[in-house]
Amino acid sequence: MNLEMLTQPIIRSAIQALQQGDHSAWLAQFSPDLTFTDEGLPANFLKFSEHAMGHERFTRIDRVENQGLDIYGAFHSDRWGDFETFFKFQLGGDGKIRQLDIGQVSPLG
């Protein structure tokens, strides 16, 4: 998959690590005090990461918004199947990702 549409280098690195199932490269992109939500609810980022690596990935990126911080597209999970999703990132002052919000995209977008 072409990740050139991801204009934020750290976001591109994180998604590339996710796509490749590279757990250590994925974790390296995030701040230690990361806030993480799944479907709007606080969730355990390390547990999510452990289960996602090698088992979850974007199959298509449809659009990137908010200066490259919000990604929308088709997603595959070995556990949950295929669905439309969003990943919304916020960066911290240290240049790492300080917040990640993920969830399914509603039919209305």
MOPAC internal coordinates of N, CA, C and O (Angstrom, degrees):
PM7 1SCF
backbone

  N    0.0000 0     0.00 0     0.00 0    0    0    0
  C    1.4497 1     0.00 0     0.00 0    1    0    0
  C    1.5231 1   108.66 1     0.00 0    2    1    0
  O    1.2310 1   121.05 1   -41.41 1    3    2    1
  N    1.3152 1   115.59 1   138.59 1    3    2    1
  C    1.4509 1   121.97 1   179.69 1    5    3    2
  C    1.5340 1   109.51 1   -80.79 1    6    5    3
  O    1.2310 1   120.68 1   -61.43 1    7    6    5
  N    1.3094 1   116.31 1   118.57 1    7    6    5
  C    1.4605 1   121.18 1  -179.23 1    9    7    6
  C    1.5238 1   112.10 1  -100.71 1   10    9    7
  O    1.2310 1   120.25 1  -167.72 1   11   10    9
  N    1.3415 1   117.12 1    12.28 1   11   10    9
  C    1.4560 1   121.29 1  -178.21 1   13   11   10
  C    1.5274 1   113.02 1   -60.79 1   14   13   11
  O    1.2310 1   120.00 1   154.03 1   15   14   13
  N    1.3372 1   117.60 1   -25.97 1   15   14   13
  C    1.4585 1   119.35 1  -179.83 1   17   15   14
  C    1.5323 1   112.18 1   -72.86 1   18   17   15
  O    1.2310 1   120.33 1   170.32 1   19   18   17
  N    1.3273 1   116.98 1    -9.68 1   19   18   17
  C    1.4631 1   120.88 1   176.14 1   21   19   18
  C    1.5283 1   107.57 1   -86.12 1   22   21   19
  O    1.2310 1   120.85 1   -76.92 1   23   22   21
  N    1.3207 1   115.97 1   103.08 1   23   22   21
  C    1.4602 1   121.72 1  -170.70 1   25   23   22
  C    1.5267 1   113.93 1   -85.74 1   26   25   23
  O    1.2310 1   119.90 1   161.48 1   27   26   25
  N    1.3181 1   117.80 1   -18.52 1   27   26   25
  C    1.4644 1   121.04 1   176.89 1   29   27   26
  C    1.5285 1   108.28 1   -86.75 1   30   29   27
  O    1.2310 1   119.48 1   -64.34 1   31   30   29
  N    1.3240 1   118.60 1   115.66 1   31   30   29
  C    1.4742 1   120.23 1  -175.84 1   33   31   30
  C    1.5280 1   114.37 1   -54.09 1   34   33   31
  O    1.2310 1   119.76 1   138.21 1   35   34   33
  N    1.3301 1   118.06 1   -41.79 1   35   34   33
  C    1.4683 1   119.31 1  -178.12 1   37   35   34
  C    1.5300 1   111.34 1   -69.23 1   38   37   35
  O    1.2310 1   120.74 1   146.35 1   39   38   37
  N    1.3275 1   116.20 1   -33.65 1   39   38   37
  C    1.4678 1   119.89 1   177.34 1   41   39   38
  C    1.5307 1   109.11 1   -69.08 1   42   41   39
  O    1.2310 1   120.47 1   136.63 1   43   42   41
  N    1.3170 1   116.70 1   -43.37 1   43   42   41
  C    1.4615 1   120.41 1   177.17 1   45   43   42
  C    1.5293 1   110.27 1   -58.85 1   46   45   43
  O    1.2310 1   120.20 1   136.74 1   47   46   45
  N    1.3385 1   117.22 1   -43.26 1   47   46   45
  C    1.4666 1   121.16 1   179.20 1   49   47   46
  C    1.5220 1   111.51 1   -62.96 1   50   49   47
  O    1.2310 1   120.48 1   138.86 1   51   50   49
  N    1.3326 1   116.68 1   -41.14 1   51   50   49
  C    1.4659 1   120.15 1   179.47 1   53   51   50
  C    1.5261 1   110.94 1   -65.17 1   54   53   51
  O    1.2310 1   120.37 1   133.66 1   55   54   53
  N    1.3266 1   116.90 1   -46.34 1   55   54   53
  C    1.4689 1   120.10 1  -178.82 1   57   55   54
  C    1.5263 1   110.20 1   -67.78 1   58   57   55
  O    1.2310 1   119.93 1   142.26 1   59   58   57
  N    1.3172 1   117.73 1   -37.74 1   59   58   57
  C    1.4605 1   120.30 1   176.99 1   61   59   58
  C    1.5346 1   110.16 1   -61.40 1   62   61   59
  O    1.2310 1   120.21 1   137.81 1   63   62   61
  N    1.3347 1   117.21 1   -42.19 1   63   62   61
  C    1.4682 1   121.05 1   177.82 1   65   63   62
  C    1.5287 1   110.78 1   -63.79 1   66   65   63
  O    1.2310 1   120.45 1   138.12 1   67   66   65
  N    1.3320 1   116.75 1   -41.88 1   67   66   65
  C    1.4675 1   120.60 1   176.87 1   69   67   66
  C    1.5215 1   110.26 1   -60.34 1   70   69   67
  O    1.2310 1   120.74 1   132.42 1   71   70   69
  N    1.3173 1   116.19 1   -47.58 1   71   70   69
  C    1.4643 1   121.25 1  -178.31 1   73   71   70
  C    1.5323 1   111.28 1   -59.91 1   74   73   71
  O    1.2310 1   120.69 1   144.48 1   75   74   73
  N    1.3249 1   116.29 1   -35.52 1   75   74   73
  C    1.4625 1   121.48 1  -177.30 1   77   75   74
  C    1.5238 1   113.06 1   -90.83 1   78   77   75
  O    1.2310 1   120.56 1   175.29 1   79   78   77
  N    1.3442 1   116.53 1    -4.71 1   79   78   77
  C    1.4586 1   119.94 1  -178.08 1   81   79   78
  C    1.5219 1   112.97 1    67.88 1   82   81   79
  O    1.2310 1   120.49 1  -150.20 1   83   82   81
  N    1.3343 1   116.66 1    29.80 1   83   82   81
  C    1.4657 1   122.77 1  -177.12 1   85   83   82
  C    1.5287 1   109.25 1   -93.55 1   86   85   83
  O    1.2310 1   121.04 1   -86.75 1   87   86   85
  N    1.3213 1   115.61 1    93.25 1   87   86   85
  C    1.4641 1   122.26 1  -173.54 1   89   87   86
  C    1.5291 1   112.28 1   -59.96 1   90   89   87
  O    1.2310 1   119.91 1   133.40 1   91   90   89
  N    1.3302 1   117.77 1   -46.60 1   91   90   89
  C    1.4668 1   119.28 1  -176.86 1   93   91   90
  C    1.5295 1   111.69 1   -68.57 1   94   93   91
  O    1.2310 1   119.84 1   141.05 1   95   94   93
  N    1.3279 1   117.92 1   -38.95 1   95   94   93
  C    1.4741 1   120.22 1   177.31 1   97   95   94
  C    1.5252 1   110.47 1   -65.97 1   98   97   95
  O    1.2310 1   119.92 1   142.26 1   99   98   97
  N    1.3221 1   117.76 1   -37.74 1   99   98   97
  C    1.4684 1   122.99 1   176.49 1  101   99   98
  C    1.5268 1   110.06 1   -60.64 1  102  101   99
  O    1.2310 1   120.20 1   126.08 1  103  102  101
  N    1.3233 1   117.22 1   -53.92 1  103  102  101
  C    1.4654 1   121.13 1  -177.37 1  105  103  102
  C    1.5241 1   112.21 1   -62.32 1  106  105  103
  O    1.2310 1   119.94 1   148.83 1  107  106  105
  N    1.3217 1   117.72 1   -31.17 1  107  106  105
  C    1.4662 1   121.57 1  -178.13 1  109  107  106
  C    1.5270 1   112.58 1   -64.31 1  110  109  107
  O    1.2310 1   119.53 1   161.66 1  111  110  109
  N    1.3171 1   118.50 1   -18.34 1  111  110  109
  C    1.4602 1   121.85 1  -177.74 1  113  111  110
  C    1.5306 1   112.95 1   -84.74 1  114  113  111
  O    1.2310 1   120.28 1   170.91 1  115  114  113
  N    1.3282 1   117.06 1    -9.09 1  115  114  113
  C    1.4596 1   121.25 1  -171.20 1  117  115  114
  C    1.5179 1   112.72 1  -111.00 1  118  117  115
  O    1.2310 1   121.68 1   -35.51 1  119  118  117
  N    1.3262 1   114.38 1   144.49 1  119  118  117
  C    1.4553 1   122.67 1   176.38 1  121  119  118
  C    1.5354 1   109.34 1   -69.36 1  122  121  119
  O    1.2310 1   119.97 1   -33.37 1  123  122  121
  N    1.3345 1   117.65 1   146.63 1  123  122  121
  C    1.4656 1   119.94 1   178.40 1  125  123  122
  C    1.5342 1   113.48 1   -61.18 1  126  125  123
  O    1.2310 1   120.21 1   153.53 1  127  126  125
  N    1.3277 1   117.20 1   -26.47 1  127  126  125
  C    1.4666 1   120.37 1  -179.18 1  129  127  126
  C    1.5333 1   111.79 1  -100.43 1  130  129  127
  O    1.2310 1   120.86 1  -146.96 1  131  130  129
  N    1.3146 1   115.95 1    33.04 1  131  130  129
  C    1.4631 1   123.31 1  -178.98 1  133  131  130
  C    1.5262 1   112.10 1   -55.58 1  134  133  131
  O    1.2310 1   121.13 1   -39.22 1  135  134  133
  N    1.3293 1   115.44 1   140.78 1  135  134  133
  C    1.4589 1   122.82 1   168.52 1  137  135  134
  C    1.5201 1   106.45 1  -104.03 1  138  137  135
  O    1.2310 1   120.47 1   -47.29 1  139  138  137
  N    1.3413 1   116.71 1   132.71 1  139  138  137
  C    1.4584 1   121.73 1  -175.99 1  141  139  138
  C    1.5228 1   109.50 1  -134.01 1  142  141  139
  O    1.2310 1   120.99 1   -48.25 1  143  142  141
  N    1.3465 1   115.71 1   131.75 1  143  142  141
  C    1.4590 1   120.14 1   174.19 1  145  143  142
  C    1.5183 1   109.38 1  -128.76 1  146  145  143
  O    1.2310 1   121.58 1   -32.26 1  147  146  145
  N    1.3195 1   114.59 1   147.74 1  147  146  145
  C    1.4598 1   122.88 1   176.88 1  149  147  146
  C    1.5262 1   106.22 1  -127.62 1  150  149  147
  O    1.2310 1   120.83 1   -62.24 1  151  150  149
  N    1.3180 1   116.01 1   117.76 1  151  150  149
  C    1.4757 1   121.50 1  -176.26 1  153  151  150
  C    1.5275 1   111.46 1    57.26 1  154  153  151
  O    1.2310 1   120.59 1  -144.31 1  155  154  153
  N    1.3356 1   116.47 1    35.69 1  155  154  153
  C    1.4555 1   121.87 1   176.05 1  157  155  154
  C    1.5142 1   115.38 1    83.15 1  158  157  155
  O    1.2310 1   120.17 1   178.98 1  159  158  157
  N    1.3302 1   117.28 1    -1.02 1  159  158  157
  C    1.4643 1   120.40 1  -179.19 1  161  159  158
  C    1.5237 1   110.24 1  -111.07 1  162  161  159
  O    1.2310 1   120.27 1   -39.19 1  163  162  161
  N    1.3431 1   117.09 1   140.81 1  163  162  161
  C    1.4621 1   119.23 1   176.83 1  165  163  162
  C    1.5316 1   109.54 1   -56.62 1  166  165  163
  O    1.2310 1   121.01 1   -41.42 1  167  166  165
  N    1.3305 1   115.67 1   138.58 1  167  166  165
  C    1.4572 1   120.32 1  -177.89 1  169  167  166
  C    1.5254 1   109.78 1  -140.76 1  170  169  167
  O    1.2310 1   121.04 1   -14.23 1  171  170  169
  N    1.3194 1   115.62 1   165.77 1  171  170  169
  C    1.4538 1   122.79 1  -179.71 1  173  171  170
  C    1.5262 1   109.51 1   -85.56 1  174  173  171
  O    1.2310 1   120.85 1   -71.52 1  175  174  173
  N    1.3208 1   115.99 1   108.48 1  175  174  173
  C    1.4594 1   121.30 1  -176.64 1  177  175  174
  C    1.5279 1   112.19 1   -63.89 1  178  177  175
  O    1.2310 1   120.00 1   137.37 1  179  178  177
  N    1.3187 1   117.61 1   -42.63 1  179  178  177
  C    1.4651 1   119.63 1  -178.22 1  181  179  178
  C    1.5226 1   111.11 1   -64.85 1  182  181  179
  O    1.2310 1   120.22 1   140.93 1  183  182  181
  N    1.3192 1   117.18 1   -39.07 1  183  182  181
  C    1.4639 1   120.90 1   177.62 1  185  183  182
  C    1.5349 1   109.85 1   -65.82 1  186  185  183
  O    1.2310 1   120.26 1   135.09 1  187  186  185
  N    1.3378 1   117.11 1   -44.91 1  187  186  185
  C    1.4621 1   120.92 1   176.78 1  189  187  186
  C    1.5248 1   109.81 1   -56.72 1  190  189  187
  O    1.2310 1   120.64 1   131.53 1  191  190  189
  N    1.3305 1   116.37 1   -48.47 1  191  190  189
  C    1.4566 1   121.16 1  -176.82 1  193  191  190
  C    1.5170 1   111.68 1   -61.23 1  194  193  191
  O    1.2310 1   120.87 1   136.88 1  195  194  193
  N    1.3125 1   115.94 1   -43.12 1  195  194  193
  C    1.4592 1   121.35 1  -179.95 1  197  195  194
  C    1.5344 1   111.17 1   -59.60 1  198  197  195
  O    1.2310 1   120.69 1   137.32 1  199  198  197
  N    1.3237 1   116.28 1   -42.68 1  199  198  197
  C    1.4686 1   120.98 1  -178.95 1  201  199  198
  C    1.5299 1   112.53 1   -77.52 1  202  201  199
  O    1.2310 1   120.21 1   149.91 1  203  202  201
  N    1.3270 1   117.20 1   -30.09 1  203  202  201
  C    1.4638 1   120.89 1  -174.30 1  205  203  202
  C    1.5256 1   113.43 1   -78.46 1  206  205  203
  O    1.2310 1   120.14 1   141.19 1  207  206  205
  N    1.3175 1   117.33 1   -38.81 1  207  206  205
  C    1.4598 1   120.12 1  -172.72 1  209  207  206
  C    1.5267 1   111.58 1   -60.37 1  210  209  207
  O    1.2310 1   121.77 1   -58.45 1  211  210  209
  N    1.3203 1   114.21 1   121.55 1  211  210  209
  C    1.4503 1   121.21 1   179.63 1  213  211  210
  C    1.5162 1   114.11 1    83.61 1  214  213  211
  O    1.2310 1   120.62 1   175.28 1  215  214  213
  N    1.3463 1   116.42 1    -4.72 1  215  214  213
  C    1.4643 1   120.61 1  -176.83 1  217  215  214
  C    1.5281 1   113.62 1  -127.03 1  218  217  215
  O    1.2310 1   120.43 1   170.08 1  219  218  217
  N    1.3247 1   116.77 1    -9.92 1  219  218  217
  C    1.4630 1   120.86 1  -178.38 1  221  219  218
  C    1.5195 1   108.96 1  -137.58 1  222  221  219
  O    1.2310 1   121.20 1   -36.32 1  223  222  221
  N    1.3500 1   115.32 1   143.68 1  223  222  221
  C    1.4591 1   119.58 1  -178.73 1  225  223  222
  C    1.5238 1   110.37 1  -168.63 1  226  225  223
  O    1.2310 1   121.55 1   -21.99 1  227  226  225
  N    1.3093 1   114.64 1   158.01 1  227  226  225
  C    1.4530 1   120.28 1   170.58 1  229  227  226
  C    1.5264 1   107.82 1   -73.77 1  230  229  227
  O    1.2310 1   120.60 1   -42.72 1  231  230  229
  N    1.3216 1   116.46 1   137.28 1  231  230  229
  C    1.4610 1   120.81 1   172.89 1  233  231  230
  C    1.5219 1   110.34 1  -102.07 1  234  233  231
  O    1.2310 1   121.31 1   163.45 1  235  234  233
  N    1.3265 1   115.11 1   -16.55 1  235  234  233
  C    1.4688 1   121.15 1   178.19 1  237  235  234
  C    1.5303 1   107.75 1  -162.07 1  238  237  235
  O    1.2310 1   120.64 1   -42.55 1  239  238  237
  N    1.3109 1   116.38 1   137.45 1  239  238  237
  C    1.4646 1   120.73 1   172.55 1  241  239  238
  C    1.5189 1   106.31 1  -107.30 1  242  241  239
  O    1.2310 1   121.15 1   -60.28 1  243  242  241
  N    1.3327 1   115.40 1   119.72 1  243  242  241
  C    1.4648 1   120.99 1  -176.59 1  245  243  242
  C    1.5154 1   112.86 1   -88.98 1  246  245  243
  O    1.2310 1   120.91 1   138.37 1  247  246  245
  N    1.3247 1   115.86 1   -41.63 1  247  246  245
  C    1.4589 1   118.05 1  -178.82 1  249  247  246
  C    1.5271 1   109.87 1  -157.16 1  250  249  247
  O    1.2310 1   122.29 1   -24.63 1  251  250  249
  N    1.3175 1   113.22 1   155.37 1  251  250  249
  C    1.4556 1   122.32 1   178.02 1  253  251  250
  C    1.5211 1   106.03 1  -129.39 1  254  253  251
  O    1.2310 1   120.59 1   -51.36 1  255  254  253
  N    1.3218 1   116.48 1   128.64 1  255  254  253
  C    1.4633 1   121.62 1  -176.18 1  257  255  254
  C    1.5235 1   110.50 1  -130.38 1  258  257  255
  O    1.2310 1   121.16 1     1.71 1  259  258  257
  N    1.3367 1   115.39 1  -178.29 1  259  258  257
  C    1.4583 1   122.85 1   173.68 1  261  259  258
  C    1.5356 1   111.08 1    55.48 1  262  261  259
  O    1.2310 1   120.94 1  -128.26 1  263  262  261
  N    1.3262 1   115.80 1    51.74 1  263  262  261
  C    1.4660 1   122.70 1   178.10 1  265  263  262
  C    1.5269 1   112.12 1    57.25 1  266  265  263
  O    1.2310 1   120.98 1  -143.91 1  267  266  265
  N    1.3436 1   115.74 1    36.09 1  267  266  265
  C    1.4553 1   121.32 1   175.95 1  269  267  266
  C    1.5095 1   115.46 1    86.88 1  270  269  267
  O    1.2310 1   120.07 1  -173.30 1  271  270  269
  N    1.3358 1   117.48 1     6.70 1  271  270  269
  C    1.4591 1   120.90 1  -176.61 1  273  271  270
  C    1.5295 1   114.36 1   -94.39 1  274  273  271
  O    1.2310 1   119.60 1   161.84 1  275  274  273
  N    1.3166 1   118.36 1   -18.16 1  275  274  273
  C    1.4648 1   122.28 1  -178.25 1  277  275  274
  C    1.5192 1   109.30 1  -115.03 1  278  277  275
  O    1.2310 1   120.78 1   -53.98 1  279  278  277
  N    1.3219 1   116.12 1   126.02 1  279  278  277
  C    1.4626 1   122.37 1  -177.86 1  281  279  278
  C    1.5181 1   108.95 1  -119.76 1  282  281  279
  O    1.2310 1   121.02 1   -46.83 1  283  282  281
  N    1.3301 1   115.65 1   133.17 1  283  282  281
  C    1.4588 1   122.39 1   178.35 1  285  283  282
  C    1.5259 1   108.21 1  -125.31 1  286  285  283
  O    1.2310 1   120.63 1   -41.85 1  287  286  285
  N    1.3319 1   116.40 1   138.15 1  287  286  285
  C    1.4501 1   118.17 1   177.38 1  289  287  286
  C    1.5083 1   113.45 1   176.48 1  290  289  287
  O    1.2310 1   121.60 1     5.12 1  291  290  289
  N    1.3207 1   114.55 1  -174.88 1  291  290  289
  C    1.4579 1   122.11 1   178.35 1  293  291  290
  C    1.5246 1   108.24 1   -83.31 1  294  293  291
  O    1.2310 1   121.25 1   -39.33 1  295  294  293
  N    1.3181 1   115.22 1   140.67 1  295  294  293
  C    1.4557 1   121.69 1  -173.11 1  297  295  294
  C    1.5107 1   109.28 1  -133.94 1  298  297  295
  O    1.2310 1   120.99 1   -35.62 1  299  298  297
  N    1.3252 1   115.72 1   144.38 1  299  298  297
  C    1.4669 1   120.44 1   175.99 1  301  299  298
  C    1.5238 1   109.54 1  -120.18 1  302  301  299
  O    1.2310 1   121.20 1   -47.26 1  303  302  301
  N    1.3191 1   115.30 1   132.74 1  303  302  301
  C    1.4550 1   122.78 1   173.16 1  305  303  302
  C    1.5211 1   107.38 1  -125.83 1  306  305  303
  O    1.2310 1   120.33 1   -51.76 1  307  306  305
  N    1.3260 1   116.97 1   128.24 1  307  306  305
  C    1.4626 1   119.68 1   177.52 1  309  307  306
  C    1.5243 1   110.53 1   -58.28 1  310  309  307
  O    1.2310 1   120.45 1   149.57 1  311  310  309
  N    1.3216 1   116.74 1   -30.43 1  311  310  309
  C    1.4693 1   121.62 1  -177.92 1  313  311  310
  C    1.5303 1   113.01 1   -85.74 1  314  313  311
  O    1.2310 1   120.04 1   137.68 1  315  314  313
  N    1.3416 1   117.53 1   -42.32 1  315  314  313
  C    1.4639 1   121.66 1  -171.28 1  317  315  314
  C    1.5254 1   114.33 1  -105.11 1  318  317  315
  O    1.2310 1   119.79 1   171.47 1  319  318  317
  N    1.3230 1   118.00 1    -8.53 1  319  318  317
  C    1.4667 1   120.29 1   178.97 1  321  319  318
  C    1.5211 1   112.00 1    92.82 1  322  321  319
  O    1.2310 1   121.48 1    27.27 1  323  322  321
  N    1.3369 1   114.77 1  -152.73 1  323  322  321
  C    1.4575 1   121.94 1  -176.52 1  325  323  322
  C    1.5247 1   110.39 1  -110.08 1  326  325  323
  O    1.2310 1   120.75 1   -42.38 1  327  326  325
  N    1.3244 1   116.18 1   137.62 1  327  326  325
  C    1.4602 1   121.01 1  -178.61 1  329  327  326
  C    1.5160 1   109.68 1  -162.32 1  330  329  327
  O    1.2310 1   120.83 1   -12.95 1  331  330  329
  N    1.3033 1   116.03 1   167.05 1  331  330  329
  C    1.4693 1   122.73 1   175.41 1  333  331  330
  C    1.5278 1   107.44 1   -87.25 1  334  333  331
  O    1.2310 1   120.96 1   -42.45 1  335  334  333
  N    1.3244 1   115.77 1   137.55 1  335  334  333
  C    1.4528 1   119.52 1  -174.93 1  337  335  334
  C    1.5256 1   111.82 1  -140.07 1  338  337  335
  O    1.2310 1   121.83 1   -11.40 1  339  338  337
  N    1.3216 1   114.09 1   168.60 1  339  338  337
  C    1.4684 1   120.21 1   169.33 1  341  339  338
  C    1.5185 1   108.44 1  -132.06 1  342  341  339
  O    1.2310 1   121.63 1   -32.41 1  343  342  341
  N    1.3083 1   114.48 1   147.59 1  343  342  341
  C    1.4565 1   123.58 1   168.62 1  345  343  342
  C    1.5202 1   104.46 1  -124.15 1  346  345  343
  O    1.2310 1   120.22 1   -58.02 1  347  346  345
  N    1.3306 1   117.19 1   121.98 1  347  346  345
  C    1.4651 1   122.06 1   178.42 1  349  347  346
  C    1.5180 1   108.16 1  -117.98 1  350  349  347
  O    1.2310 1   121.49 1   -59.74 1  351  350  349
  N    1.3108 1   114.74 1   120.26 1  351  350  349
  C    1.4545 1   122.17 1  -175.60 1  353  351  350
  C    1.5303 1   110.76 1  -107.02 1  354  353  351
  O    1.2310 1   120.91 1   -30.30 1  355  354  353
  N    1.3291 1   115.87 1   149.70 1  355  354  353
  C    1.4575 1   122.45 1   167.71 1  357  355  354
  C    1.5192 1   107.04 1  -129.24 1  358  357  355
  O    1.2310 1   120.85 1   -40.35 1  359  358  357
  N    1.3224 1   115.98 1   139.65 1  359  358  357
  C    1.4551 1   120.93 1  -178.86 1  361  359  358
  C    1.5185 1   110.77 1   -99.88 1  362  361  359
  O    1.2310 1   121.20 1   -32.93 1  363  362  361
  N    1.3211 1   115.31 1   147.07 1  363  362  361
  C    1.4519 1   121.54 1   177.27 1  365  363  362
  C    1.5140 1   111.14 1   -97.13 1  366  365  363
  O    1.2310 1   120.82 1    -6.20 1  367  366  365
  N    1.2999 1   116.03 1   173.80 1  367  366  365
  C    1.4503 1   122.06 1   179.82 1  369  367  366
  C    1.5217 1   113.40 1   -63.16 1  370  369  367
  O    1.2310 1   120.49 1   158.84 1  371  370  369
  N    1.3285 1   116.67 1   -21.16 1  371  370  369
  C    1.4630 1   121.15 1   179.38 1  373  371  370
  C    1.5327 1   112.32 1   -84.41 1  374  373  371
  O    1.2310 1   120.86 1  -178.11 1  375  374  373
  N    1.3609 1   115.96 1     1.89 1  375  374  373
  C    1.4578 1   120.28 1   179.80 1  377  375  374
  C    1.5164 1   114.03 1    83.51 1  378  377  375
  O    1.2310 1   120.45 1   178.17 1  379  378  377
  N    1.3144 1   116.74 1    -1.83 1  379  378  377
  C    1.4685 1   120.94 1   178.23 1  381  379  378
  C    1.5290 1   109.23 1   -96.23 1  382  381  379
  O    1.2310 1   121.13 1   -11.77 1  383  382  381
  N    1.3144 1   115.44 1   168.23 1  383  382  381
  C    1.4651 1   121.02 1   178.46 1  385  383  382
  C    1.5211 1   108.14 1   -77.92 1  386  385  383
  O    1.2310 1   120.83 1   -56.99 1  387  386  385
  N    1.3452 1   116.01 1   123.01 1  387  386  385
  C    1.4652 1   119.78 1  -178.15 1  389  387  386
  C    1.5251 1   112.62 1  -104.14 1  390  389  387
  O    1.2310 1   120.45 1   165.01 1  391  390  389
  N    1.3433 1   116.74 1   -14.99 1  391  390  389
  C    1.4621 1   120.01 1   177.32 1  393  391  390
  C    1.5174 1   108.97 1  -148.56 1  394  393  391
  O    1.2310 1   121.38 1   -40.81 1  395  394  393
  N    1.3373 1   114.96 1   139.19 1  395  394  393
  C    1.4578 1   122.22 1   174.29 1  397  395  394
  C    1.5074 1   108.00 1  -135.98 1  398  397  395
  O    1.2310 1   121.58 1   -56.06 1  399  398  397
  N    1.3337 1   114.57 1   123.94 1  399  398  397
  C    1.4561 1   121.55 1   175.99 1  401  399  398
  C    1.5251 1   106.61 1  -117.44 1  402  401  399
  O    1.2310 1   120.79 1   -53.65 1  403  402  401
  N    1.3441 1   116.10 1   126.35 1  403  402  401
  C    1.4618 1   120.36 1   178.47 1  405  403  402
  C    1.5133 1   109.55 1  -124.41 1  406  405  403
  O    1.2310 1   120.69 1   -21.72 1  407  406  405
  N    1.3234 1   116.28 1   158.28 1  407  406  405
  C    1.4675 1   120.37 1   176.32 1  409  407  406
  C    1.4999 1   110.91 1   175.63 1  410  409  407
  O    1.2310 1   121.58 1    -8.19 1  411  410  409
  N    1.3059 1   114.59 1   171.81 1  411  410  409
  C    1.4642 1   120.08 1   176.94 1  413  411  410
  C    1.5100 1   109.85 1   -80.58 1  414  413  411
  O    1.2310 1   121.52 1   -35.78 1  415  414  413
  N    1.3215 1   114.70 1   144.22 1  415  414  413
  C    1.4534 1   121.01 1   176.60 1  417  415  414
  C    1.5224 1   107.81 1   -82.32 1  418  417  415
  O    1.2310 1   120.65 1   -49.50 1  419  418  417
  N    1.3108 1   116.36 1   130.50 1  419  418  417
  C    1.4630 1   120.04 1   178.11 1  421  419  418
  C    1.5216 1   109.35 1   -68.75 1  422  421  419
  O    1.2310 1   119.81 1   -22.21 1  423  422  421
  N    1.3322 1   117.98 1   157.79 1  423  422  421
  C    1.4716 1   120.07 1   179.08 1  425  423  422
  C    1.5286 1   114.03 1   -55.14 1  426  425  423
  O    1.2310 1   120.48 1   155.45 1  427  426  425
  N    1.3211 1   116.68 1   -24.55 1  427  426  425
  C    1.4667 1   120.27 1   179.63 1  429  427  426
  C    1.5238 1   111.79 1   -86.57 1  430  429  427
  O    1.2310 1   120.22 1   179.82 1  431  430  429
  N    1.3405 1   117.19 1    -0.18 1  431  430  429
  C    1.4573 1   120.64 1   175.50 1  433  431  430
  C    1.4812 1   114.40 1   100.22 1  434  433  431
  O    1.2310 1   120.10 1   180.00 1  435  434  433

